[in-house]
Amino acid sequence: MNDRVEAGRAYSFYRSQINGLSVAKIYTRYAPPAPGVPAVREREAFGQKEDSAVLLTETGAWEVTFRGARPFDDKRFANYQDSTLKNILYILRQRLNEPGMEFYSRGADFLENRPVELVDITDARNATVTVYFDQLSKLPVRQTFRRRNDEFKDWDTEVTIFGLYRDVGDGVKWPCNIHRERNGEKIFEMFSDQVQINRNLKDDLFELPGNIKVLPKDK
Protein backbone atom coordinates (compact mmCIF):
# COMPACT_ATOMS: atom_id res chain seq x y z
CA MET A 1 0.00 0.00 0.00
CA ASN A 2 1.71 3.15 -1.25
CA ASP A 3 -1.23 5.51 -0.83
CA ARG A 4 -4.87 5.42 0.25
CA VAL A 5 -8.16 7.30 -0.15
CA GLU A 6 -10.87 6.91 2.51
CA ALA A 7 -14.33 8.42 1.93
CA GLY A 8 -17.12 8.54 4.49
CA ARG A 9 -18.39 10.46 7.49
CA ALA A 10 -16.29 12.02 10.24
CA TYR A 11 -17.59 13.00 13.68
CA SER A 12 -15.88 15.17 16.28
CA PHE A 13 -16.93 15.21 19.92
CA TYR A 14 -16.68 17.47 22.95
CA ARG A 15 -17.26 15.82 26.31
CA SER A 16 -18.48 12.76 24.41
CA GLN A 17 -21.23 14.79 22.67
CA ILE A 18 -21.18 15.34 18.90
CA ASN A 19 -20.08 18.86 18.05
CA GLY A 20 -19.21 18.32 14.39
CA LEU A 21 -20.25 16.08 11.50
CA SER A 22 -18.95 16.22 7.96
CA VAL A 23 -18.59 14.30 4.76
CA ALA A 24 -14.88 13.51 4.73
CA LYS A 25 -12.29 12.28 2.28
CA ILE A 26 -8.83 11.44 3.60
CA TYR A 27 -5.92 11.13 1.21
CA THR A 28 -2.75 9.47 2.52
CA ARG A 29 0.61 8.84 0.86
CA TYR A 30 3.60 7.12 2.45
CA ALA A 31 7.24 8.18 2.07
CA PRO A 32 10.44 6.22 2.73
CA PRO A 33 10.65 5.57 6.51
CA ALA A 34 12.63 8.02 8.62
CA PRO A 35 13.17 7.22 12.35
CA GLY A 36 11.57 9.74 14.69
CA VAL A 37 9.62 11.58 11.97
CA PRO A 38 6.23 10.55 10.48
CA ALA A 39 7.09 9.61 6.89
CA VAL A 40 3.59 10.18 5.58
CA ARG A 41 1.52 12.98 4.06
CA GLU A 42 -2.20 13.38 4.60
CA ARG A 43 -4.97 15.61 3.30
CA GLU A 44 -8.24 15.53 5.25
CA ALA A 45 -10.87 17.18 3.05
CA PHE A 46 -14.35 18.04 4.34
CA GLY A 47 -17.69 18.84 2.71
CA GLN A 48 -19.23 17.70 -0.55
CA LYS A 49 -17.01 20.14 -2.47
CA GLU A 50 -13.95 19.47 -0.28
CA ASP A 51 -13.76 23.23 0.28
CA SER A 52 -12.02 22.95 3.65
CA ALA A 53 -9.14 20.70 4.55
CA VAL A 54 -6.32 19.86 6.91
CA LEU A 55 -2.88 19.29 5.38
CA LEU A 56 -0.42 17.19 7.37
CA THR A 57 3.18 16.76 6.21
CA GLU A 58 6.56 15.82 7.63
CA THR A 59 7.47 19.45 8.27
CA GLY A 60 4.19 21.22 9.08
CA ALA A 61 0.40 21.16 9.19
CA TRP A 62 -2.29 23.67 8.19
CA GLU A 63 -6.03 24.17 8.39
CA VAL A 64 -7.18 25.38 4.96
CA THR A 65 -10.44 27.31 4.44
CA PHE A 66 -11.69 30.12 2.18
CA ARG A 67 -9.91 32.53 4.53
CA GLY A 68 -6.51 30.99 3.91
CA ALA A 69 -4.13 28.47 5.49
CA ARG A 70 -3.53 28.61 9.25
CA PRO A 71 -0.51 26.66 10.55
CA PHE A 72 -0.94 24.36 13.55
CA ASP A 73 0.57 25.65 16.76
CA ASP A 74 3.71 23.84 17.90
CA LYS A 75 1.99 21.70 20.53
CA ARG A 76 -0.78 20.55 18.21
CA PHE A 77 1.73 19.61 15.52
CA ALA A 78 3.90 17.77 18.06
CA ASN A 79 0.85 15.82 19.26
CA TYR A 80 0.00 14.89 15.66
CA GLN A 81 3.52 13.59 15.10
CA ASP A 82 3.48 11.64 18.37
CA SER A 83 0.07 10.07 17.62
CA THR A 84 1.18 9.07 14.11
CA LEU A 85 4.38 7.43 15.32
CA LYS A 86 2.39 5.46 17.92
CA ASN A 87 -0.40 4.38 15.55
CA ILE A 88 -0.18 0.61 15.13
CA LEU A 89 -1.26 0.80 11.48
CA TYR A 90 1.61 3.22 10.82
CA ILE A 91 4.01 1.07 12.85
CA LEU A 92 3.14 -2.02 10.82
CA ARG A 93 3.58 -0.13 7.53
CA GLN A 94 6.61 2.01 8.32
CA ARG A 95 8.43 1.16 11.57
CA LEU A 96 8.82 -2.62 11.91
CA ASN A 97 12.51 -2.56 10.95
CA GLU A 98 13.34 0.66 12.77
CA PRO A 99 16.41 0.40 15.06
CA GLY A 100 15.39 0.12 18.70
CA MET A 101 11.86 -1.23 18.13
CA GLU A 102 11.02 -3.90 20.71
CA PHE A 103 7.91 -6.08 21.05
CA TYR A 104 6.87 -7.60 24.38
CA SER A 105 4.03 -10.07 24.79
CA ARG A 106 1.72 -9.40 27.73
CA GLY A 107 -0.23 -12.60 27.17
CA ALA A 108 -3.86 -13.31 26.36
CA ASP A 109 -7.00 -11.55 27.54
CA PHE A 110 -10.57 -10.81 26.51
CA LEU A 111 -11.83 -7.57 24.98
CA GLU A 112 -15.63 -7.35 24.75
CA ASN A 113 -15.84 -11.15 24.86
CA ARG A 114 -13.25 -11.43 22.09
CA PRO A 115 -9.98 -13.32 22.77
CA VAL A 116 -7.02 -11.01 22.16
CA GLU A 117 -3.26 -10.98 22.53
CA LEU A 118 -1.69 -7.93 24.20
CA VAL A 119 1.63 -6.61 22.92
CA ASP A 120 3.69 -3.68 24.22
CA ILE A 121 5.64 -1.96 21.43
CA THR A 122 8.50 0.27 22.59
CA ASP A 123 10.78 2.36 20.37
CA ALA A 124 14.27 3.80 20.82
CA ARG A 125 12.79 6.88 22.57
CA ASN A 126 11.25 4.53 25.16
CA ALA A 127 7.75 5.46 23.97
CA THR A 128 5.32 2.56 24.43
CA VAL A 129 1.96 1.71 22.87
CA THR A 130 -0.09 -1.31 23.98
CA VAL A 131 -1.89 -3.10 21.15
CA TYR A 132 -4.69 -5.67 21.34
CA PHE A 133 -4.57 -8.17 18.45
CA ASP A 134 -7.56 -10.38 17.68
CA GLN A 135 -6.45 -13.96 18.32
CA LEU A 136 -8.28 -15.32 15.26
CA SER A 137 -7.74 -12.66 12.59
CA LYS A 138 -4.42 -11.34 14.02
CA LEU A 139 -5.65 -7.81 13.22
CA PRO A 140 -5.19 -4.93 15.69
CA VAL A 141 -8.52 -4.01 17.29
CA ARG A 142 -7.45 -1.56 20.00
CA GLN A 143 -4.42 0.42 21.08
CA THR A 144 -3.64 2.65 24.03
CA PHE A 145 -0.79 4.93 25.10
CA ARG A 146 -0.14 7.78 27.51
CA ARG A 147 1.00 11.31 26.70
CA ARG A 148 2.31 13.90 29.15
CA ASN A 149 -0.11 16.80 29.71
CA ASP A 150 2.13 19.77 30.43
CA GLU A 151 -0.79 22.05 31.30
CA PHE A 152 -2.12 19.92 34.15
CA LYS A 153 1.18 18.16 34.98
CA ASP A 154 -0.33 14.69 34.59
CA TRP A 155 -0.97 12.13 31.84
CA ASP A 156 -3.58 11.81 29.10
CA THR A 157 -4.59 8.29 28.05
CA GLU A 158 -5.25 7.97 24.32
CA VAL A 159 -7.27 5.01 23.03
CA THR A 160 -8.03 4.05 19.42
CA ILE A 161 -10.44 1.28 18.44
CA PHE A 162 -10.33 -0.30 14.98
CA GLY A 163 -13.33 -2.11 13.52
CA LEU A 164 -15.13 -3.21 10.35
CA TYR A 165 -12.02 -4.45 8.56
CA ARG A 166 -12.53 -4.91 4.83
CA ASP A 167 -10.36 -6.21 2.00
CA VAL A 168 -9.44 -3.07 0.04
CA GLY A 169 -7.34 -4.78 -2.64
CA ASP A 170 -3.87 -6.24 -3.14
CA GLY A 171 -4.33 -8.37 -0.01
CA VAL A 172 -4.66 -5.33 2.26
CA LYS A 173 -7.27 -5.20 5.01
CA TRP A 174 -8.19 -1.78 6.43
CA PRO A 175 -10.53 -0.73 9.28
CA CYS A 176 -13.56 1.21 8.03
CA ASN A 177 -14.50 2.35 11.54
CA ILE A 178 -11.87 4.20 13.59
CA HIS A 179 -12.84 5.53 17.01
CA ARG A 180 -10.62 7.65 19.28
CA GLU A 181 -10.95 8.51 22.97
CA ARG A 182 -8.97 10.64 25.39
CA ASN A 183 -9.25 10.00 29.12
CA GLY A 184 -12.40 7.96 28.55
CA GLU A 185 -14.17 10.60 26.44
CA LYS A 186 -14.86 10.07 22.75
CA ILE A 187 -13.11 12.71 20.60
CA PHE A 188 -13.30 11.44 17.00
CA GLU A 189 -14.91 8.75 14.85
CA MET A 190 -14.65 7.96 11.15
CA PHE A 191 -16.94 5.65 9.18
CA SER A 192 -15.53 4.92 5.72
CA ASP A 193 -17.98 3.90 3.00
CA GLN A 194 -15.16 3.36 0.53
CA VAL A 195 -11.42 2.78 0.82
CA GLN A 196 -9.15 2.66 -2.23
CA ILE A 197 -5.41 2.05 -2.30
CA ASN A 198 -2.57 2.69 -4.76
CA ARG A 199 -4.28 5.58 -6.59
CA ASN A 200 -0.96 7.23 -7.57
CA LEU A 201 -1.69 10.38 -5.59
CA LYS A 202 0.30 13.41 -6.76
CA ASP A 203 2.47 15.89 -4.85
CA ASP A 204 0.19 18.89 -5.37
CA LEU A 205 -2.61 17.21 -3.41
CA PHE A 206 -0.54 17.61 -0.24
CA GLU A 207 0.88 21.08 -0.90
CA LEU A 208 -0.51 24.55 -0.23
CA PRO A 209 -1.56 26.43 -3.39
CA GLY A 210 1.01 29.05 -4.29
CA ASN A 211 -1.51 31.90 -4.16
CA ILE A 212 -3.13 31.03 -0.83
CA LYS A 213 -2.97 33.49 2.07
CA VAL A 214 -0.99 32.12 5.01
CA LEU A 215 -2.65 33.20 8.27
CA PRO A 216 -0.99 33.67 11.68
CA LYS A 217 -0.21 30.46 13.55
CA ASP A 218 -2.77 29.15 16.05
CA LYS A 219 -2.22 30.38 19.61
DALIN-V584994 format. One record per backbone hydrogen bond with DSSP energy under -1.0 kcal/mol. CO is the residue of the C=O (numbers start at 0). NH is the residue of the N-H. Records with the same first field share a line. If there is no record, write none. Layout:
CO = NH  NH
This chain:
1 = 29
2 = 197
3 = 27
4 = 195
5 = 25
6 = 192  193
7 = 23
8 = 190
9 = 21
10 = 188
11 = 18  19
13 = 16
16 = 13
19 = 11
21 = 9
22 = 46
23 = 7
24 = 44
25 = 5
26 = 42
27 = 3
28 = 40
33 = 36
37 = 39
38 = 30
40 = 28
41 = 55
42 = 26
43 = 53
44 = 24
45 = 51
46 = 49
51 = 45
52 = 63
53 = 43
54 = 61
55 = 41
59 = 56
60 = 71
61 = 54
62 = 69
63 = 52
67 = 64
68 = 214
69 = 62
70 = 217
72 = 76
73 = 77
74 = 78
75 = 79
76 = 80
77 = 81
78 = 82
79 = 83
80 = 84
81 = 85
83 = 86
86 = 90
87 = 91
88 = 92
89 = 93
90 = 94
94 = 97
97 = 100
101 = 121
103 = 119
106 = 117
108 = 115
113 = 110
114 = 134
115 = 108
116 = 132
117 = 105
118 = 130
119 = 103
120 = 128
121 = 101
122 = 125
126 = 122
128 = 120
129 = 143
130 = 118
131 = 140  141
132 = 116
133 = 137
138 = 133
140 = 161
141 = 131
142 = 159
143 = 129
144 = 157
146 = 155
148 = 152  153
153 = 148
155 = 146
156 = 182
157 = 144
158 = 180
159 = 142
160 = 178
162 = 176
163 = 175
165 = 173
168 = 171
171 = 167
173 = 165
175 = 191
176 = 162
177 = 189
178 = 160
179 = 186  187
180 = 158
181 = 184
184 = 181
186 = 12
187 = 179
188 = 10
189 = 177
190 = 8
193 = 6
195 = 4
201 = 204
202 = 205
203 = 206
208 = 211
212 = 68
